[in-house]
Amino acid sequence: MSTKRKPPTMTHKPKEEVNKKAIIWTGAIFVILVVIVAVLILIQ
């Protein structure tokens, strides 16, 4: 008879992935703010 394998006691921690959507949104908001400030400065 074959013995059943026990599941590993140490489970590997999944690698933390960078939240790409959050970086894109933050970058887009920053760029939009810079453009708005530049336009306001040029209008004056």
PyRosetta script that sets phi, psi and omega in degrees:
from pyrosetta import init, pose_from_sequence

init()
pose = pose_from_sequence("MSTKRKPPTMTHKPKEEVNKKAIIWTGAIFVILVVIVAVLILIQ")
pose.set_psi(1, 140.3)
pose.set_omega(1, 178.9)
pose.set_phi(2, -88.1)
pose.set_psi(2, 142.8)
pose.set_omega(2, 179.7)
pose.set_phi(3, -86.5)
pose.set_psi(3, 146.5)
pose.set_omega(3, 179.3)
pose.set_phi(4, -75.9)
pose.set_psi(4, 138.7)
pose.set_omega(4, 177.7)
pose.set_phi(5, -79.3)
pose.set_psi(5, 137.1)
pose.set_omega(5, 176.7)
pose.set_phi(6, -81.4)
pose.set_psi(6, 143.6)
pose.set_omega(6, 176.2)
pose.set_phi(7, -65.5)
pose.set_psi(7, 150.5)
pose.set_omega(7, -178.9)
pose.set_phi(8, -61.7)
pose.set_psi(8, 141.2)
pose.set_omega(8, -177.4)
pose.set_phi(9, -75.7)
pose.set_psi(9, -34.1)
pose.set_omega(9, 179.0)
pose.set_phi(10, -98.2)
pose.set_psi(10, 115.1)
pose.set_omega(10, 176.4)
pose.set_phi(11, -90.9)
pose.set_psi(11, 140.6)
pose.set_omega(11, 180.0)
pose.set_phi(12, -73.3)
pose.set_psi(12, 135.2)
pose.set_omega(12, 178.8)
pose.set_phi(13, -75.7)
pose.set_psi(13, 128.8)
pose.set_omega(13, 179.2)
pose.set_phi(14, -64.7)
pose.set_psi(14, 143.8)
pose.set_omega(14, -179.2)
pose.set_phi(15, -67.2)
pose.set_psi(15, 140.3)
pose.set_omega(15, 178.8)
pose.set_phi(16, -76.2)
pose.set_psi(16, 123.2)
pose.set_omega(16, 179.5)
pose.set_phi(17, -93.0)
pose.set_psi(17, 146.2)
pose.set_omega(17, 177.3)
pose.set_phi(18, -74.5)
pose.set_psi(18, 134.3)
pose.set_omega(18, 179.8)
pose.set_phi(19, -78.5)
pose.set_psi(19, 96.1)
pose.set_omega(19, -174.8)
pose.set_phi(20, -66.0)
pose.set_psi(20, -36.9)
pose.set_omega(20, -179.5)
pose.set_phi(21, -63.6)
pose.set_psi(21, -39.6)
pose.set_omega(21, 179.9)
pose.set_phi(22, -65.1)
pose.set_psi(22, -39.7)
pose.set_omega(22, 178.8)
pose.set_phi(23, -65.8)
pose.set_psi(23, -42.3)
pose.set_omega(23, 179.9)
pose.set_phi(24, -63.7)
pose.set_psi(24, -45.8)
pose.set_omega(24, 179.4)
pose.set_phi(25, -62.2)
pose.set_psi(25, -43.6)
pose.set_omega(25, 179.9)
pose.set_phi(26, -63.0)
pose.set_psi(26, -43.9)
pose.set_omega(26, 178.4)
pose.set_phi(27, -63.8)
pose.set_psi(27, -41.5)
pose.set_omega(27, -179.2)
pose.set_phi(28, -65.0)
pose.set_psi(28, -43.7)
pose.set_omega(28, 179.3)
pose.set_phi(29, -63.6)
pose.set_psi(29, -40.8)
pose.set_omega(29, 179.3)
pose.set_phi(30, -62.5)
pose.set_psi(30, -45.1)
pose.set_omega(30, -180.0)
pose.set_phi(31, -63.2)
pose.set_psi(31, -42.8)
pose.set_omega(31, 179.5)
pose.set_phi(32, -62.4)
pose.set_psi(32, -41.4)
pose.set_omega(32, 178.6)
pose.set_phi(33, -63.7)
pose.set_psi(33, -41.2)
pose.set_omega(33, 179.1)
pose.set_phi(34, -63.7)
pose.set_psi(34, -41.6)
pose.set_omega(34, 179.3)
pose.set_phi(35, -64.3)
pose.set_psi(35, -43.1)
pose.set_omega(35, 179.5)
pose.set_phi(36, -61.9)
pose.set_psi(36, -45.0)
pose.set_omega(36, 179.8)
pose.set_phi(37, -63.8)
pose.set_psi(37, -41.2)
pose.set_omega(37, 179.4)
pose.set_phi(38, -63.9)
pose.set_psi(38, -41.5)
pose.set_omega(38, 179.0)
pose.set_phi(39, -65.3)
pose.set_psi(39, -42.5)
pose.set_omega(39, 179.1)
pose.set_phi(40, -63.4)
pose.set_psi(40, -38.0)
pose.set_omega(40, 178.5)
pose.set_phi(41, -67.4)
pose.set_psi(41, -40.5)
pose.set_omega(41, -179.0)
pose.set_phi(42, -69.3)
pose.set_psi(42, -30.5)
pose.set_omega(42, -178.9)
pose.set_phi(43, -69.3)
pose.set_psi(43, -36.3)
pose.set_omega(43, -176.4)
pose.set_phi(44, -67.0)
pose.dump_pdb("model.pdb")
